[in-house]
Amino acid sequence: MTATLIPPASVRAHRDPNVLRWLGAYTSSMLGDNVYYLALSWAAVQAGTPAQAGLVMSASALPRAVLMLGGGVIADRLGPKRVVIGSDAVRCAAVLAVAALLFLTHPGLWPLALLACVFGTVDAVFMPAVGALPARITGHDQLARVQGLRGLAIRAASVVGAPLGGLGVALGGAPAAFALAGALIALSLPLLLSVRVRDLPAGAERGATAWSDLRAGLRHVRRHRVLGPLMIAIALGDLGFVGPLNVGLTLLADHRGWGAAGMGWILAGFGAGAAAASLLLAARGRLPRAGLLTGCACAAGSVAVGALAFVPGLAAAVGTALLVGLLTGLSGALCGALLQTQADPAYLGRVTAVSSLVSLGLTPLSMPFAAAATGAFGLGPVYAVSAAVCGLGGLVFLAVPALRRAELPG
């Protein structure tokens, strides 16, 4: 079943001041995140060995993965707006504290590792709450457009955040970059406070305990005729895509002699394609055959992923990456929009937590596998297998009737 939280919005999402305040807050928070990650990597490399820096950078992964499902329960029990505000406040305070500590002294790696753990823990509640918030701020018919706007914010933050972080490091080292990250996250707080949220409908009461809420959320996903297969499709798509884009692309650029600059152009092509897909969803909104379109985009995107290993030159690789970004970005954005519109709003935090855990828990496995398999078999076979796995995700959409017929209102 598909539950509707609120009636159709009186204005489209990109013209709704309430949505735009949320979008501004989210963009500022994502900018702060990108600056933070650059500052953390720079400070860790300066304070320790490359191996130690790698451990610091990965310190957030474990608490985020372990606590993610519990974070979804917290988001649904306390309300997503309250959780997002609390999360940003904690992250802001932690980043500014480390900035002050690094400015005053040279404490080594321990505060950086602690900061990474704090971010991972906070992410475990922040990510589900972010997923649950759109259904509280706009109409059911605008959720697809909001998902497109969110995708544009993510792309903009990734493009602008790294240069901002680099500027902060250039002007004042890691302390200045951390302070800039804290200021950007802090900017999201007044915007979030001004966002109006709507209550859940009657009958959406929470369970007696957090454990019962968690079981109810997992049961909602498992029994839902769209959400269950959607999670399988998301897992297959991410599992086949992450390895080639991260490890595989680095090895491909090195093997072809394109260097770091060439890899940067390929990533730029991918980012442009993904941004175009988000813009399309934000402008179009309603898609009567969204499930079918998602399956077709995922299947076509898998062919483009496989083709990356066989393109003859850099220009062709950039063009192929643009196509990969457009197709996989479109299928990914549509998956997020379907999740938003198909889930009961009372369960959205927990549903988002399951989706995030599927991606964060399974897709990192593809990176060491891609690196090891490339060394053993070469780039061509690895990209072919990855394309086949991505294609299986599209096949799930085409094979499951309820998923294939799923629509996006608008």
Secondary structure, 3 states (H helix, E strand, C coil): CCCCCCCCCCCCHHHCHHHHHHHHHHHHHHHHHHHHHHHHHHHHHHHCCHHHHHHHHCCCHHHHHHHHHHHHHHHHHHCHHHHHHHHHHHHHHHHHHHHHHHHHCCCCCHHHHHHHHHHHHHHHHHHHHHHHCHHHHCCHHHHHHHHHHHHHHHHHHHHHHHHHHHHHHHHHHHHHHHHHHHHHHHHHHHHHHHCCCCCCCCCCCCCCCHHHHHHHHHHHHHHCCCHHHHHHHHHHHHHHHHHHHHHHHHHHHHHHCCHHHHHHHHHHHHHHHHHHHHHHHHHHCCECCHHHHHHHHHHHHHHHHHHHHHCCCHHHHHHHHHHHHHHHHHHHHHHHHHHHHHCCHHHHHHHHHHHHHHHHHHHHHHHHHHHHHHHHHCHHHHHHHHHHHHHHHHHHHHHCHHHHCCCECC
